[in-house]
Each structure stands twice: as structure tokens, then as C-alpha cells.
Amino acid sequence: MAPVTATFTPLRRPYRLVGRLRHALSLRKQRLALAALDDHLLADIGLSREDALAEASLPLWDAPGHWVNQARPAAQFFRFSDRNA
């Protein structure tokens, strides 16, 4: 059985930028969908119309810290390969 090694491959800046842009656009889409909910649906999740509109008006870069600082899976940082292949 051949040994399996892990080679560190740093993320390239353009890929990180594209990922952050996709995340920001997804966040914006979710906020607009929240603002479009009816009052009775907002009440079901414990929000008022004012809360939903306030959330929808936040800028793209204003995301909760636990969304931004999520740990990335190891597969994103390491490329596993068989040395004898």
C-alpha cells in the first residue's frame, strides 16, 4: 500500500475574492427574501416588519461574525495524493 501524503495548497486570491462575493450576494438575496415575507410569516419566526426591513437594509459586508468565521474543511486546504501514482 502506497503512503498517502498531504500537500499544502494555499488558496489563490481570486478564488477567495469570488467566494466572498458569492457569499455577499447570497446574503443579500436572503435578506431581500426576508423583507418580502408577509407579516403573518414574519410573526411565525418571531420578527416584526421593522426587524425584517432593518435586516434587509444592512450592507453586503455586514454579516454576523459566526457566518464569516466558519472553519473551512480540510479538503480546501490540502490536496491528498498517492505518492507512487
ABEGO torsion letter per residue (X at the ends): XBBBBBBBBBBBAAAAAAAAAAAAAAAAAAAAAAAABBAAAAAAAGBBAAAAAAAAABBAABBBAAAAABBBBAAAABBBBBAAX
